[in-house]
Structures are given as C-alpha cells and as structure tokens.
C-alpha cells in the first residue's frame, strides 16, 4: 500500500505528514557542512539557529526567558533529566493517574528519587480536579507536582492554570508535561507559574523524531545528570552549584533546524486556527462514533447517550485525541483490521499510560486511539466510520 493511500490517524504518537518547509529545512541541514568547520564558514550559525528555535518555542510555550530552554531527544529524556536533576524523592511528589510512563517509570524506578508518588485520580472524562491537589498539598509534605497537560489517551486538557496557582500557594514546584499540547493549543508557562516544562518535537510541534527539550525556571535548584564536552572551558572538571554548562554533547543540528522551521510554521498558521481545525475534526468524529452500535468512547463524559456533560467538560477541553473500544473485538484486532484492510493507521493498547484506563471505561487490552493533525480532513473521519460500521 502506498503512503498516499494511507489515512493517518496516529498523530499523538508522531505527526504525519510534516509541513513542506520542515522537510526542506531538514534536507538542507543534513546537506550543508557543519557550522564553523571551514575557513569560510559562519562561526555563529549554530548559535543563531539555537536562539531562533528557542525564541519560537518560547512564544508557543509562554516562556520569556528562552535562554533556559534546553534541547533533548524528546519528552522522555527531558522528563528523566528533570526528575533526576531536581533530586526530589518520589514520595514527596504528587502526580496523577493520567500520566505517561515517561513520568511514572522514572518516579517508580530511577535511583535518587526512591519511594512512591502520591497519585491523584481522574473522573470518567479523564479530568483531574485541582481541589484534589490542594487537599494533598495541605496534608502532606510534598515538594513538587507533575501534571500531564493533555492526555495522550483521552485528550482531556487539565486546568494547568489552577494547578499552577495551587502549587505556588503551597510552595510546590510545578512540572508540566506538554508533550501532547505543545503546538496545538495555548500553553503559557509563565502565567501558569510553571517551574519546569517538558515537550517533544515530533508530535503537534510537527518536527522530527529525536527532538524536544525542557525548561527550568531560574532559581529552581537543578543539577544536570549529563556531563561532557561543550567546546568551552575544557580544562574544567569539577562543577559547583549553578556553575555548569547544561548543553553537553553534540546537539542534533538538523533536528533543531527542522524544529525551528516547524515552530515558525505553527506561529504563522496560528495556534487558535490549528486548535479550531482539530476541535472541529474531533467533534465530528465523536458525533459519528456515538452513532455506531457497539462503539464506546473511553473518557467520554457524555457516554453513549450523547447528552451534554453535566460537569461542564465541553469538547473544547479536549485535545485532538479520542480512544474507543468495542466488546466485539479487542483493540489490537480492530486496529489491525483497520490498517491492513482499509489503510487507516490508528494506535492500539494502553498507550504507555497504564493507570488511567480503569477510570475511563477501558480494560486491560486498552483502546483504539485516533488522533488528528491540521492535515487531516472530514473525509478521513467519514472513511473511518464507514469502515467501523462494515467491520462491526
């Protein structure tokens, strides 16, 4: 099957296709000589590229101090570096059942942060009540809270502003995982009192796999967990507190160039325009799925009735992600049939977020997940729903 025949609905894993400018930038970057390696080379080209990328990301993430944005291979590396570098025991960290394993596994396994985190539950729609954070903050000796801004299973968008205000009031460090939200909805780290944020480049930021990064606000105690060459002060071996160069090692220049181009494309298109496009697609898909007998949307507060959610969780509080299941086929089998028989690419399973499923009406086999990008169309949803009717 040719790529052009595929209907791609797995953008929460990796977005596809990429804007043409991103593809062209990546090709130019790998074709050009490394900056500063030749006599007539531009010695500052690399630094200028990093600055440009940081400034654009700062506009998308609501970060004014863009020099503190650090690049990494993605959100997994970023979250590991953050959770280890902050040096807070897991038992003193509050997080939620909606989190990805990039948060849960470091908290449960990595040395130096031993213990078990405090887990806040979610409701049937995948939302975490900020009042639960306030309750735990008041009764425990917690030092930090980690929040998944947008669920990669349900698409539920948490009230990060409320979480940030509570964290500030109780003196907690606020760590935000923006893996699913960066690039497709408003993120305002400064206004929300976010102390550290992690993001990945290959999802809604529309960049390449192997890109992403994190931000730590000035004044937050943080130690690097990666040391090595920086091209500066090579004679220095011992680093004191706050006396280190954070970007050790060779940076992913082609990836960062492509990420800067992708961020520029998003800024030009407009976050609100992208949000509206994906909101319309998600709403259309939810409406269509509710009409198919045997389909249950997991994390849908209206359930099979299609009635308005009494808690007020409107569709605008969801990102471009939907999970569903049916009792007639397990998720893996249904996903396989969609891919091999109809050319529709979805994602199946637990989606690396194992703790949320009992709360949203899923099961141990997980869900079929569909997720959108600005390049999907209403016709993609029509083909999907026709296929599901035929299969079921």
C-alpha positions in Angstrom: 0.0 0.0 0.0 1.4 3.4 -1.0 1.8 6.2 1.6 -0.6 8.4 -0.3 -3.3 5.7 0.2 -3.0 5.8 4.0 -5.3 7.7 6.2 -3.1 8.6 9.1 -4.8 9.0 12.5 -1.9 8.4 14.8 -0.6 11.9 15.3 -0.5 11.6 19.1 2.4 9.2 18.6 4.2 11.0 15.7 2.6 13.6 13.4 2.5 12.9 9.7 2.9 14.5 7.3 5.2 17.3 8.2 4.9 20.8 6.6 6.9 21.0 3.4 9.1 23.7 4.9 10.1 21.3 7.7 11.1 18.6 5.2 13.1 21.1 3.1 14.9 22.5 6.1 15.9 19.1 7.3 17.3 18.2 3.9 19.3 21.5 3.7 20.6 20.9 7.2 22.0 17.5 6.5 23.4 18.6 3.2 25.2 21.7 4.5 28.6 21.5 6.2 28.6 21.7 10.0 28.7 25.4 11.0 32.2 26.7 11.8 34.1 23.7 10.4 35.5 25.5 7.4 37.6 28.6 6.9 34.8 30.5 5.2 32.1 29.0 7.5 29.8 31.0 9.6 31.1 30.6 13.2 27.8 31.7 14.7 25.4 29.8 12.5 24.8 27.1 15.1 24.2 29.5 18.0 21.9 31.7 15.8 19.9 28.6 14.9 19.5 27.6 18.6 18.5 31.1 19.5 15.9 31.2 16.8 14.4 27.9 17.8 14.3 28.8 21.4 12.6 32.1 20.7 9.9 30.5 18.6 9.4 27.8 21.2 9.2 30.4 23.9 6.3 32.1 22.0 4.5 28.8 21.7 5.1 27.8 25.3 4.7 31.1 27.0 8.3 31.3 28.2 10.0 34.7 28.3 13.4 33.5 29.5 14.1 31.5 26.4 17.8 31.0 27.1 16.8 28.5 29.7 15.1 26.2 27.1 17.4 23.2 26.7 17.2 20.7 23.8 16.9 16.9 24.2 15.9 13.9 22.2 12.3 14.3 23.3 10.0 14.4 26.2 11.2 11.0 27.7 14.8 12.2 28.0 13.6 15.6 29.2 11.4 14.3 31.9 14.1 11.9 33.1 16.6 14.7 33.3 14.1 16.9 35.1 13.0 14.4 37.7 16.6 13.3 38.4 18.0 16.8 38.2 15.5 18.2 40.7 16.5 15.5 43.2 13.2 15.2 44.9 12.2 11.8 46.4 9.2 10.3 44.6 7.4 10.1 47.9 7.4 13.9 48.0 6.0 14.3 44.5 2.3 14.5 43.7 1.2 13.4 40.2 -1.9 11.9 38.5 -3.2 8.6 37.1 -3.3 10.2 33.7 0.5 10.4 33.3 2.6 8.8 30.6 5.3 6.2 31.6 7.9 8.9 30.9 6.8 10.3 34.2 5.6 7.1 36.0 8.7 4.9 35.3 11.3 7.5 36.5 9.3 8.0 39.6 9.0 4.3 40.3 12.4 3.2 39.2 15.3 5.6 38.9 17.8 5.9 41.7 17.9 9.0 43.8 14.1 9.6 43.8 13.1 6.4 45.6 9.6 5.8 47.0 6.1 6.1 45.6 4.5 9.3 44.4 1.1 10.4 45.5 -1.4 9.7 42.7 -4.4 11.9 42.1 -7.4 10.1 40.4 -9.3 11.4 37.4 -13.0 11.3 36.6 -14.7 9.3 33.8 -13.8 12.0 31.3 -10.1 11.9 32.2 -10.1 15.1 34.2 -8.3 15.7 37.5 -10.0 18.0 39.9 -7.5 20.7 41.1 -9.1 20.6 44.5 -7.5 17.1 44.9 -4.1 18.7 44.6 -4.9 21.3 47.2 -6.1 18.6 49.6 -2.9 16.6 49.2 -0.7 19.7 49.4 -2.3 20.7 52.7 -2.0 17.3 54.3 1.4 16.1 53.0 5.0 17.3 52.9 5.0 17.3 49.1 7.6 19.4 47.3 6.5 19.1 43.7 3.6 18.3 41.4 3.9 16.7 37.9 0.9 17.2 35.6 0.1 15.8 32.2 -1.4 18.9 30.4 -3.2 16.9 27.7 -3.8 13.2 27.9 -2.5 11.0 25.1 -5.3 8.6 25.9 -8.5 10.7 26.2 -7.3 14.1 25.0 -8.5 15.7 28.3 -6.8 19.0 28.9 -6.2 19.7 32.5 -6.6 23.1 34.1 -2.9 23.9 34.3 -3.5 27.4 35.4 -5.4 26.2 38.5 -2.8 23.6 39.3 -0.1 26.2 39.0 -1.8 28.6 41.3 -2.3 25.9 44.0 1.3 24.8 43.6 2.5 28.4 44.0 0.3 28.9 47.1 1.7 25.8 48.8 5.3 26.2 47.7 5.4 23.2 45.4 7.5 23.1 42.2 5.1 22.8 39.3 6.4 20.5 36.5 4.2 20.4 33.3 4.3 17.6 30.6 3.3 19.4 27.4 4.1 16.5 25.1 0.6 16.4 23.6 -0.4 20.1 23.9 2.7 22.0 22.6 2.0 23.1 19.1 -1.8 22.6 19.0 -3.2 24.6 21.9 -2.3 27.5 24.2 0.5 26.9 26.7 1.5 29.7 29.0 4.2 28.5 31.3 5.0 32.0 32.8 1.3 32.9 33.5 0.6 29.4 34.9 3.5 29.5 37.4 5.2 26.6 35.7 8.7 25.9 37.2 9.7 23.3 34.7 8.2 22.0 31.4 9.0 19.2 29.1 8.0 19.0 25.4 8.7 16.8 22.4 9.2 18.0 18.8 7.7 15.2 16.8 4.0 15.4 17.8 1.9 18.5 17.5 5.1 20.7 17.1 5.4 18.9 13.7 9.2 18.5 13.9 11.3 15.4 13.5 11.6 12.4 15.8 14.5 12.7 18.2 13.8 16.3 19.1 12.3 18.1 22.0 13.5 19.7 25.3 12.7 21.2 28.6 12.8 24.4 30.6 13.7 25.1 34.2 12.9 28.5 35.7 15.8 30.5 37.1 16.2 30.0 40.9 14.9 26.4 40.9 17.6 24.1 42.3 18.6 21.8 39.5 21.7 19.7 38.7 22.5 18.2 35.3 22.6 14.4 35.0 24.6 14.6 31.8 28.2 15.9 31.6 30.6 16.0 28.8 32.1 18.2 26.1 30.8 21.7 25.5 33.6 23.2 23.4 34.2 25.7 26.2 36.3 25.6 29.4 37.7 22.2 28.5 40.2 22.3 31.4 37.4 22.5 33.9 36.4 19.1 35.5 34.6 20.0 38.8 31.3 22.0 38.7 29.8 23.8 41.7 26.1 24.6 42.2 24.7 26.6 39.3 28.2 26.6 37.8 27.9 24.3 34.8 27.2 24.4 31.0 23.9 22.5 30.6 24.1 21.5 26.9 26.8 18.9 27.0 27.5 16.8 23.9 26.9 17.3 20.2 23.5 18.8 19.5 21.0 17.5 16.9 21.6 20.4 14.5 19.4 19.1 11.6 16.6 18.2 14.1 16.7 21.6 15.8 16.8 23.3 12.4 13.6 21.4 11.4 12.0 22.1 14.8 12.7 25.9 14.4 11.0 25.7 10.9 8.1 23.8 12.3 7.6 26.2 15.1 7.7 29.1 12.6 5.0 27.4 10.5 2.8 27.0 13.6 3.2 30.6 14.5 2.4 31.7 11.0 -0.7 29.5 10.8 -1.8 30.5 14.3 -2.3 28.3 17.4 -6.0 29.3 17.6 -6.6 28.3 13.9 -4.9 24.9 14.4 -6.9 24.4 17.6 -10.2 25.2 15.8 -9.4 22.9 12.9 -8.6 20.0 15.2 -11.6 20.8 17.5 -13.9 20.5 14.5 -12.4 17.2 13.5 -12.6 15.8 17.0 -16.2 16.9 17.4 -17.2 15.4 14.1 -15.5 12.1 15.0 -17.2 11.9 18.4 -20.6 12.5 16.9 -20.0 9.9 14.3 -18.6 7.3 16.7 -21.6 7.7 19.0 -23.9 6.5 16.2 -22.1 3.2 15.7 -23.7 0.4 17.7 -21.1 -1.4 19.9 -18.6 1.5 20.0 -17.8 3.0 23.4 -15.8 6.2 23.6 -13.4 5.9 26.6 -13.1 9.1 28.5 -16.3 10.5 27.0 -18.2 12.1 29.9 -21.5 12.1 27.9 -21.1 8.3 27.4 -23.3 6.6 24.9 -26.2 9.0 25.5 -24.5 11.9 23.7 -26.0 14.3 26.3 -24.1 17.3 27.5 -21.7 16.6 30.3 -23.3 17.9 33.5 -19.9 18.7 34.8 -19.3 21.2 32.0 -16.5 19.3 30.3 -17.1 20.7 26.9 -15.3 19.4 23.8 -13.1 22.5 23.8 -11.5 21.0 26.9 -10.2 18.1 24.9 -7.2 17.9 22.6 -7.2 16.1 19.2 -7.3 12.6 20.7 -10.1 10.0 21.0 -10.0 6.5 22.5 -12.7 3.9 21.9 -13.4 0.2 22.3 -15.9 -2.4 21.4 -16.8 -5.7 23.2 -16.9 -7.5 19.8 -13.2 -7.2 19.0 -10.2 -6.4 21.2 -8.4 -3.2 20.4 -5.3 -4.9 18.7 -7.5 -6.9 16.4 -9.7 -3.9 15.4 -6.6 -1.8 14.8 -5.0 -4.5 12.7 -8.2 -4.8 10.5 -8.4 -1.0 10.1 -4.7 -0.9 9.0 -4.4 -4.0 6.8 -7.9 -3.9 5.3 -8.7 -0.2 5.0 -5.3 1.6 5.1 -6.3 3.5 8.3 -3.5 4.0 10.8 -4.6 4.1 14.4 -2.9 3.2 17.7 -3.9 0.4 20.0 -3.2 -0.8 23.5 -2.6 1.1 26.8 -0.6 3.9 25.0 2.1 3.9 27.7 -0.3 5.3 30.2 -1.4 2.3 32.2 -3.1 3.9 35.2 -5.8 5.9 33.5 -7.7 3.0 32.0 -9.8 1.8 34.9 -11.1 5.3 35.3 -12.3 5.9 31.7 -14.1 2.6 31.0 -11.2 0.9 29.2 -9.9 -2.6 30.1 -6.6 -4.4 30.3 -6.5 -4.7 26.5 -6.6 -0.9 26.1 -8.3 1.1 23.4 -8.1 2.0 19.7 -6.9 5.6 19.6 -7.3 8.1 16.8 -5.6 11.5 16.9 -5.6 14.4 14.4 -3.2 16.9 13.0 -4.0 20.1 10.9 -3.6 18.0 7.8 -6.5 15.6 8.5 -9.8 16.2 6.9 -13.5 15.5 7.5 -13.3 12.8 4.7 -10.8 10.9 6.8 -13.4 10.6 9.5 -16.1 9.5 7.0 -13.8 6.7 5.8 -13.0 5.6 9.3 -16.7 5.5 10.4 -17.7 3.7 7.3 -15.0 1.1 7.9 -16.0 0.6 11.5 -19.7 0.1 10.5 -18.6 -2.5 8.0 -16.3 -4.3 10.4 -18.8 -4.4 13.3 
